Every structure is written in structure tokens, then in C-alpha cells.
Amino acid sequence: KYGNLDDIYEDINDELQEKIDKLVLDSSEFYKKFIKKHKNNQKLIQFAENLFWSLDIYLEKLNLS
């Protein structure tokens, strides 16, 4: 009724990968702007680095990075 299961699974994976790609690109742009804006505040920069490190680890655990 819904087609081949492999095709559906592939579509879901493609959609998820597009969302992840967008998340990574948006995060990267945000991080660059954040660093420029707060370059003199080491505590904020360290916080941002930790946050993005956590995101990277999360994506790696999902095997999506």
C-alpha cells in the first residue's frame, strides 16, 4: 500500500540528514558571529565551545555526523 519499505526508510534518512546538515550549518554561522561579537569575553567563548562540543558528541552518538 505504501510502497517499498526500503524506499520509505531512505526518504526518512534523506529528510533527517537534510535537517542535520541545516543544523550544523546554522550552528556554524551562529558560532562565528558569536565569537566575533564576544571575542573579549573568554567565559562566553568557553561556554559556546562546550555547547558545540556537546552537539558534536550528540550527533556522533547518533552516527549522523
SEMI-704930 format. One record per residue: residue number from 1; x negated, y, z negated of N, C-alpha, C, O in turn. Coordinates in nm, 4 decimals, decimal comma. Layout:
REM residues N
<atom nr="NUM" n_c1="X" n_c2="Y" n_c3="Z" ca_c1="X" ca_c2="Y" ca_c3="Z" c_c1="X" c_c2="Y" c_c3="Z" o_c1="X" o_c2="Y" o_c3="Z"/>
...
END
This chain:
REM residues 65
<atom nr="1" n_c1="-0,0820" n_c2="-0,1203" n_c3="0,0000" ca_c1="0,0000" ca_c2="0,0000" ca_c3="0,0000" c_c1="-0,0863" c_c2="0,1266" c_c3="0,0000" o_c1="-0,0539" o_c2="0,2225" o_c3="0,0701"/>
<atom nr="2" n_c1="-0,1953" n_c2="0,1287" n_c3="-0,0773" ca_c1="-0,2787" ca_c2="0,2485" ca_c3="-0,0909" c_c1="-0,4078" c_c2="0,2414" c_c3="-0,0098" o_c1="-0,4897" o_c2="0,3331" o_c3="-0,0147"/>
<atom nr="3" n_c1="-0,4251" n_c2="0,1353" n_c3="0,0627" ca_c1="-0,5461" ca_c2="0,1226" ca_c3="0,1425" c_c1="-0,6497" c_c2="0,0355" c_c3="0,0730" o_c1="-0,6226" o_c2="-0,0283" o_c3="-0,0288"/>
<atom nr="4" n_c1="-0,7665" n_c2="0,0350" n_c3="0,1299" ca_c1="-0,8767" ca_c2="-0,0454" ca_c3="0,0795" c_c1="-0,9296" c_c2="0,0136" c_c3="-0,0511" o_c1="-0,9562" o_c2="0,1335" o_c3="-0,0596"/>
<atom nr="5" n_c1="-0,9445" n_c2="-0,0708" n_c3="-0,1519" ca_c1="-0,9921" ca_c2="-0,0261" ca_c3="-0,2830" c_c1="-1,1304" c_c2="0,0387" c_c3="-0,2731" o_c1="-1,1579" o_c2="0,1365" o_c3="-0,3426"/>
<atom nr="6" n_c1="-1,2159" n_c2="-0,0143" n_c3="-0,1887" ca_c1="-1,3497" ca_c2="0,0433" ca_c3="-0,1728" c_c1="-1,3433" c_c2="0,1861" c_c3="-0,1193" o_c1="-1,4216" o_c2="0,2716" o_c3="-0,1609"/>
<atom nr="7" n_c1="-1,2502" n_c2="0,2123" n_c3="-0,0273" ca_c1="-1,2341" ca_c2="0,3474" ca_c3="0,0271" c_c1="-1,1859" c_c2="0,4441" c_c3="-0,0799" o_c1="-1,2334" o_c2="0,5574" o_c3="-0,0874"/>
<atom nr="8" n_c1="-1,0924" n_c2="0,4004" n_c3="-0,1622" ca_c1="-1,0409" ca_c2="0,4848" ca_c3="-0,2699" c_c1="-1,1523" c_c2="0,5150" c_c3="-0,3698" o_c1="-1,1691" o_c2="0,6292" o_c3="-0,4125"/>
<atom nr="9" n_c1="-1,2276" n_c2="0,4125" n_c3="-0,4064" ca_c1="-1,3387" ca_c2="0,4288" ca_c3="-0,5005" c_c1="-1,4428" c_c2="0,5257" c_c3="-0,4446" o_c1="-1,4947" o_c2="0,6105" o_c3="-0,5172"/>
<atom nr="10" n_c1="-1,4727" n_c2="0,5126" n_c3="-0,3163" ca_c1="-1,5700" ca_c2="0,6018" ca_c3="-0,2516" c_c1="-1,5204" c_c2="0,7461" c_c3="-0,2525" o_c1="-1,5981" o_c2="0,8382" o_c3="-0,2778"/>
<atom nr="11" n_c1="-1,3910" n_c2="0,7663" n_c3="-0,2248" ca_c1="-1,3340" ca_c2="0,9012" ca_c3="-0,2271" c_c1="-1,3447" c_c2="0,9629" c_c3="-0,3660" o_c1="-1,3784" o_c2="1,0804" o_c3="-0,3800"/>
<atom nr="12" n_c1="-1,3160" n_c2="0,8832" n_c3="-0,4686" ca_c1="-1,3261" ca_c2="0,9321" ca_c3="-0,6063" c_c1="-1,4699" c_c2="0,9691" c_c3="-0,6370" o_c1="-1,4956" o_c2="1,0746" o_c3="-0,6950"/>
<atom nr="13" n_c1="-1,5630" n_c2="0,8846" n_c3="-0,5994" ca_c1="-1,7045" ca_c2="0,9129" ca_c3="-0,6239" c_c1="-1,7502" c_c2="1,0383" c_c3="-0,5505" o_c1="-1,8256" o_c2="1,1185" o_c3="-0,6056"/>
<atom nr="14" n_c1="-1,7048" n_c2="1,0557" n_c3="-0,4261" ca_c1="-1,7410" ca_c2="1,1753" ca_c3="-0,3498" c_c1="-1,6860" c_c2="1,3007" c_c3="-0,4163" o_c1="-1,7554" o_c2="1,4019" o_c3="-0,4258"/>
<atom nr="15" n_c1="-1,5616" n_c2="1,2944" n_c3="-0,4624" ca_c1="-1,4999" ca_c2="1,4092" ca_c3="-0,5281" c_c1="-1,5727" c_c2="1,4417" c_c3="-0,6586" o_c1="-1,5987" o_c2="1,5582" o_c3="-0,6887"/>
<atom nr="16" n_c1="-1,6049" n_c2="1,3388" n_c3="-0,7349" ca_c1="-1,6774" ca_c2="1,3594" ca_c3="-0,8600" c_c1="-1,8162" c_c2="1,4166" c_c3="-0,8336" o_c1="-1,8611" o_c2="1,5063" o_c3="-0,9050"/>
<atom nr="17" n_c1="-1,8837" n_c2="1,3656" n_c3="-0,7321" ca_c1="-2,0178" ca_c2="1,4153" ca_c3="-0,7004" c_c1="-2,0128" c_c2="1,5612" c_c3="-0,6574" o_c1="-2,1026" o_c2="1,6383" o_c3="-0,6912"/>
<atom nr="18" n_c1="-1,9101" n_c2="1,6003" n_c3="-0,5838" ca_c1="-1,8947" ca_c2="1,7407" ca_c3="-0,5446" c_c1="-1,8761" c_c2="1,8291" c_c3="-0,6677" o_c1="-1,9330" o_c2="1,9380" o_c3="-0,6752"/>
<atom nr="19" n_c1="-1,7972" n_c2="1,7830" n_c3="-0,7633" ca_c1="-1,7766" ca_c2="1,8591" ca_c3="-0,8871" c_c1="-1,9075" c_c2="1,8724" c_c3="-0,9651" o_c1="-1,9381" o_c2="1,9787" o_c3="-1,0190"/>
<atom nr="20" n_c1="-1,9826" n_c2="1,7658" n_c3="-0,9703" ca_c1="-2,1102" ca_c2="1,7681" ca_c3="-1,0421" c_c1="-2,2090" c_c2="1,8603" c_c3="-0,9728" o_c1="-2,2789" o_c2="1,9374" o_c3="-1,0384"/>
<atom nr="21" n_c1="-2,2150" n_c2="1,8527" n_c3="-0,8402" ca_c1="-2,3038" ca_c2="1,9416" ca_c3="-0,7647" c_c1="-2,2697" c_c2="2,0872" c_c3="-0,7909" o_c1="-2,3591" o_c2="2,1698" o_c3="-0,8093"/>
<atom nr="22" n_c1="-2,1405" n_c2="2,1194" n_c3="-0,7927" ca_c1="-2,0970" ca_c2="2,2561" ca_c3="-0,8192" c_c1="-2,1338" c_c2="2,2972" c_c3="-0,9613" o_c1="-2,1793" o_c2="2,4093" o_c3="-0,9837"/>
<atom nr="23" n_c1="-2,1146" n_c2="2,2082" n_c3="-1,0562" ca_c1="-2,1506" ca_c2="2,2363" ca_c3="-1,1950" c_c1="-2,3000" c_c2="2,2663" c_c3="-1,2077" o_c1="-2,3390" o_c2="2,3615" o_c3="-1,2752"/>
<atom nr="24" n_c1="-2,3820" n_c2="2,1862" n_c3="-1,1438" ca_c1="-2,5271" ca_c2="2,2054" ca_c3="-1,1514" c_c1="-2,5677" c_c2="2,3379" c_c3="-1,0863" o_c1="-2,6484" o_c2="2,4123" o_c3="-1,1422"/>
<atom nr="25" n_c1="-2,5129" n_c2="2,3671" n_c3="-0,9700" ca_c1="-2,5472" ca_c2="2,4921" ca_c3="-0,9014" c_c1="-2,4987" c_c2="2,6140" c_c3="-0,9792" o_c1="-2,5727" o_c2="2,7112" o_c3="-0,9947"/>
<atom nr="26" n_c1="-2,3751" n_c2="2,6095" n_c3="-1,0282" ca_c1="-2,3226" ca_c2="2,7209" ca_c3="-1,1069" c_c1="-2,4031" c_c2="2,7404" c_c3="-1,2350" o_c1="-2,4322" o_c2="2,8534" o_c3="-1,2743"/>
<atom nr="27" n_c1="-2,4384" n_c2="2,6310" n_c3="-1,2989" ca_c1="-2,5176" ca_c2="2,6383" ca_c3="-1,4220" c_c1="-2,6543" c_c2="2,6986" c_c3="-1,3952" o_c1="-2,7040" o_c2="2,7795" o_c3="-1,4736"/>
<atom nr="28" n_c1="-2,7140" n_c2="2,6593" n_c3="-1,2855" ca_c1="-2,8456" ca_c2="2,7110" ca_c3="-1,2491" c_c1="-2,8402" c_c2="2,8621" c_c3="-1,2268" o_c1="-2,9265" o_c2="2,9358" o_c3="-1,2744"/>
<atom nr="29" n_c1="-2,7395" n_c2="2,9066" n_c3="-1,1549" ca_c1="-2,7238" ca_c2="3,0509" ca_c3="-1,1303" c_c1="-2,7010" c_c2="3,1262" c_c3="-1,2611" o_c1="-2,7591" o_c2="3,2323" o_c3="-1,2836"/>
<atom nr="30" n_c1="-2,6168" n_c2="3,0708" n_c3="-1,3461" ca_c1="-2,5898" ca_c2="3,1339" ca_c3="-1,4749" c_c1="-2,7181" c_c2="3,1442" c_c3="-1,5570" o_c1="-2,7464" o_c2="3,2478" o_c3="-1,6171"/>
<atom nr="31" n_c1="-2,7953" n_c2="3,0355" n_c3="-1,5588" ca_c1="-2,9190" ca_c2="3,0310" ca_c3="-1,6364" c_c1="-3,0176" c_c2="3,1369" c_c3="-1,5872" o_c1="-3,0794" o_c2="3,2060" o_c3="-1,6682"/>
<atom nr="32" n_c1="-3,0329" n_c2="3,1501" n_c3="-1,4564" ca_c1="-3,1244" ca_c2="3,2507" ca_c3="-1,4004" c_c1="-3,0833" c_c2="3,3919" c_c3="-1,4428" o_c1="-3,1675" o_c2="3,4724" o_c3="-1,4826"/>
<atom nr="33" n_c1="-2,9536" n_c2="3,4212" n_c3="-1,4341" ca_c1="-2,9043" ca_c2="3,5536" ca_c3="-1,4738" c_c1="-2,9206" c_c2="3,5748" c_c3="-1,6241" o_c1="-2,9554" o_c2="3,6841" o_c3="-1,6686"/>
<atom nr="34" n_c1="-2,8955" n_c2="3,4711" n_c3="-1,7004" ca_c1="-2,9073" ca_c2="3,4795" ca_c3="-1,8457" c_c1="-3,0514" c_c2="3,5104" c_c3="-1,8857" o_c1="-3,0753" o_c2="3,5953" o_c3="-1,9715"/>
<atom nr="35" n_c1="-3,1461" n_c2="3,4422" n_c3="-1,8244" ca_c1="-3,2882" ca_c2="3,4639" ca_c3="-1,8548" c_c1="-3,3286" c_c2="3,6072" c_c3="-1,8219" o_c1="-3,3984" o_c2="3,6715" o_c3="-1,9004"/>
<atom nr="36" n_c1="-3,2855" n_c2="3,6575" n_c3="-1,7068" ca_c1="-3,3184" ca_c2="3,7955" ca_c3="-1,6698" c_c1="-3,2618" c_c2="3,8943" c_c3="-1,7704" o_c1="-3,3294" o_c2="3,9887" o_c3="-1,8112"/>
<atom nr="37" n_c1="-3,1370" n_c2="3,8717" n_c3="-1,8099" ca_c1="-3,0692" ca_c2="3,9640" ca_c3="-1,8995" c_c1="-3,1268" c_c2="3,9609" c_c3="-2,0411" o_c1="-3,1322" o_c2="4,0642" o_c3="-2,1079"/>
<atom nr="38" n_c1="-3,1697" n_c2="3,8440" n_c3="-2,0871" ca_c1="-3,2129" ca_c2="3,8277" ca_c3="-2,2261" c_c1="-3,3605" c_c2="3,7879" c_c3="-2,2384" o_c1="-3,3993" o_c2="3,7210" o_c3="-2,3341"/>
<atom nr="39" n_c1="-3,4412" n_c2="3,8290" n_c3="-2,1424" ca_c1="-3,5804" ca_c2="3,7839" ca_c3="-2,1394" c_c1="-3,6599" c_c2="3,8234" c_c3="-2,2637" o_c1="-3,7625" o_c2="3,7620" o_c3="-2,2928"/>
<atom nr="40" n_c1="-3,6150" n_c2="3,9235" n_c3="-2,3365" ca_c1="-3,6869" ca_c2="3,9672" ca_c3="-2,4559" c_c1="-3,6345" c_c2="3,9048" c_c3="-2,5852" o_c1="-3,6831" o_c2="3,9364" o_c3="-2,6937"/>
<atom nr="41" n_c1="-3,5359" n_c2="3,8167" n_c3="-2,5738" ca_c1="-3,4785" ca_c2="3,7540" ca_c3="-2,6925" c_c1="-3,5065" c_c2="3,6036" c_c3="-2,6893" o_c1="-3,4311" o_c2="3,5270" o_c3="-2,6294"/>
<atom nr="42" n_c1="-3,6146" n_c2="3,5625" n_c3="-2,7537" ca_c1="-3,6578" ca_c2="3,4229" ca_c3="-2,7498" c_c1="-3,5555" c_c2="3,3271" c_c3="-2,8096" o_c1="-3,5438" o_c2="3,2136" o_c3="-2,7634"/>
<atom nr="43" n_c1="-3,4814" n_c2="3,3703" n_c3="-2,9111" ca_c1="-3,3822" ca_c2="3,2813" ca_c3="-2,9721" c_c1="-3,2710" c_c2="3,2480" c_c3="-2,8726" o_c1="-3,2287" o_c2="3,1327" o_c3="-2,8636"/>
<atom nr="44" n_c1="-3,2242" n_c2="3,3460" n_c3="-2,7991" ca_c1="-3,1207" ca_c2="3,3203" ca_c3="-2,6991" c_c1="-3,1729" c_c2="3,2339" c_c3="-2,5852" o_c1="-3,1023" o_c2="3,1459" o_c3="-2,5360"/>
<atom nr="45" n_c1="-3,2948" n_c2="3,2586" n_c3="-2,5439" ca_c1="-3,3533" ca_c2="3,1782" ca_c3="-2,4364" c_c1="-3,3700" c_c2="3,0335" c_c3="-2,4822" o_c1="-3,3423" o_c2="2,9408" o_c3="-2,4062"/>
<atom nr="46" n_c1="-3,4146" n_c2="3,0143" n_c3="-2,6046" ca_c1="-3,4296" ca_c2="2,8780" ca_c3="-2,6584" c_c1="-3,2939" c_c2="2,8074" c_c3="-2,6664" o_c1="-3,2829" o_c2="2,6887" o_c3="-2,6356"/>
<atom nr="47" n_c1="-3,1910" n_c2="2,8814" n_c3="-2,7081" ca_c1="-3,0559" ca_c2="2,8247" ca_c3="-2,7142" c_c1="-3,0111" c_c2="2,7799" c_c3="-2,5751" o_c1="-2,9596" o_c2="2,6692" o_c3="-2,5593"/>
<atom nr="48" n_c1="-3,0303" n_c2="2,8645" n_c3="-2,4752" ca_c1="-2,9900" ca_c2="2,8310" ca_c3="-2,3380" c_c1="-3,0683" c_c2="2,7101" c_c3="-2,2870" o_c1="-3,0111" o_c2="2,6226" o_c3="-2,2221"/>
<atom nr="49" n_c1="-3,1971" n_c2="2,7046" n_c3="-2,3154" ca_c1="-3,2774" ca_c2="2,5906" ca_c3="-2,2724" c_c1="-3,2257" c_c2="2,4616" c_c3="-2,3359" o_c1="-3,2169" o_c2="2,3586" o_c3="-2,2692"/>
<atom nr="50" n_c1="-3,1918" n_c2="2,4672" n_c3="-2,4638" ca_c1="-3,1388" ca_c2="2,3487" ca_c3="-2,5314" c_c1="-3,0040" c_c2="2,3063" c_c3="-2,4731" o_c1="-2,9765" o_c2="2,1874" o_c3="-2,4571"/>
<atom nr="51" n_c1="-2,9225" n_c2="2,4031" n_c3="-2,4425" ca_c1="-2,7916" ca_c2="2,3745" ca_c3="-2,3842" c_c1="-2,8060" c_c2="2,3061" c_c3="-2,2487" o_c1="-2,7382" o_c2="2,2070" o_c3="-2,2215"/>
<atom nr="52" n_c1="-2,8931" n_c2="2,3580" n_c3="-2,1645" ca_c1="-2,9102" ca_c2="2,2992" ca_c3="-2,0321" c_c1="-2,9824" c_c2="2,1654" c_c3="-2,0384" o_c1="-2,9596" o_c2="2,0783" o_c3="-1,9546"/>
<atom nr="53" n_c1="-3,0687" n_c2="2,1489" n_c3="-2,1366" ca_c1="-3,1327" ca_c2="2,0199" ca_c3="-2,1570" c_c1="-3,0267" c_c2="1,9165" c_c3="-2,1942" o_c1="-3,0298" o_c2="1,8035" o_c3="-2,1456"/>
<atom nr="54" n_c1="-2,9329" n_c2="1,9555" n_c3="-2,2806" ca_c1="-2,8244" ca_c2="1,8650" ca_c3="-2,3205" c_c1="-2,7372" c_c2="1,8281" c_c3="-2,2012" o_c1="-2,6964" o_c2="1,7128" o_c3="-2,1877"/>
<atom nr="55" n_c1="-2,7085" n_c2="1,9240" n_c3="-2,1156" ca_c1="-2,6299" ca_c2="1,8969" ca_c3="-1,9951" c_c1="-2,7034" c_c2="1,7976" c_c3="-1,9056" o_c1="-2,6424" o_c2="1,7056" o_c3="-1,8511"/>
<atom nr="56" n_c1="-2,8327" n_c2="1,8160" n_c3="-1,8908" ca_c1="-2,9126" ca_c2="1,7263" ca_c3="-1,8080" c_c1="-2,9091" c_c2="1,5838" c_c3="-1,8633" o_c1="-2,8935" o_c2="1,4877" o_c3="-1,7879"/>
<atom nr="57" n_c1="-2,9237" n_c2="1,5709" n_c3="-1,9939" ca_c1="-2,9205" ca_c2="1,4390" ca_c3="-2,0580" c_c1="-2,7834" c_c2="1,3752" c_c3="-2,0396" o_c1="-2,7737" o_c2="1,2556" o_c3="-2,0119"/>
<atom nr="58" n_c1="-2,6773" n_c2="1,4546" n_c3="-2,0548" ca_c1="-2,5419" ca_c2="1,4028" ca_c3="-2,0372" c_c1="-2,5219" c_c2="1,3488" c_c3="-1,8954" o_c1="-2,4685" o_c2="1,2393" o_c3="-1,8775"/>
<atom nr="59" n_c1="-2,5640" n_c2="1,4245" n_c3="-1,7965" ca_c1="-2,5494" ca_c2="1,3806" ca_c3="-1,6580" c_c1="-2,6333" c_c2="1,2562" c_c3="-1,6312" o_c1="-2,5920" o_c2="1,1674" o_c3="-1,5565"/>
<atom nr="60" n_c1="-2,7509" n_c2="1,2503" n_c3="-1,6923" ca_c1="-2,8363" ca_c2="1,1325" ca_c3="-1,6742" c_c1="-2,7695" c_c2="1,0090" c_c3="-1,7341" o_c1="-2,7749" o_c2="0,9006" o_c3="-1,6762"/>
<atom nr="61" n_c1="-2,7068" n_c2="1,0260" n_c3="-1,8497" ca_c1="-2,6377" ca_c2="0,9124" ca_c3="-1,9116" c_c1="-2,5225" c_c2="0,8637" c_c3="-1,8252" o_c1="-2,4904" o_c2="0,7449" o_c3="-1,8257"/>
<atom nr="62" n_c1="-2,4612" n_c2="0,9531" n_c3="-1,7523" ca_c1="-2,3533" ca_c2="0,9154" ca_c3="-1,6625" c_c1="-2,4070" c_c2="0,8588" c_c3="-1,5305" o_c1="-2,3301" o_c2="0,8162" o_c3="-1,4443"/>
<atom nr="63" n_c1="-2,5386" n_c2="0,8591" n_c3="-1,5161" ca_c1="-2,6041" ca_c2="0,8164" ca_c3="-1,3924" c_c1="-2,5590" c_c2="0,8988" c_c3="-1,2731" o_c1="-2,5421" o_c2="0,8470" o_c3="-1,1627"/>
<atom nr="64" n_c1="-2,5397" n_c2="1,0283" n_c3="-1,2972" ca_c1="-2,4897" ca_c2="1,1150" ca_c3="-1,1911" c_c1="-2,5880" c_c2="1,2229" c_c3="-1,1516" o_c1="-2,5645" o_c2="1,2946" o_c3="-1,0544"/>
<atom nr="65" n_c1="-2,6958" n_c2="1,2362" n_c3="-1,2234" ca_c1="-2,7886" ca_c2="1,3446" ca_c3="-1,1922" c_c1="-2,8758" c_c2="1,3072" c_c3="-1,0743" o_c1="-2,9607" o_c2="1,3861" o_c3="-1,0328"/>
END
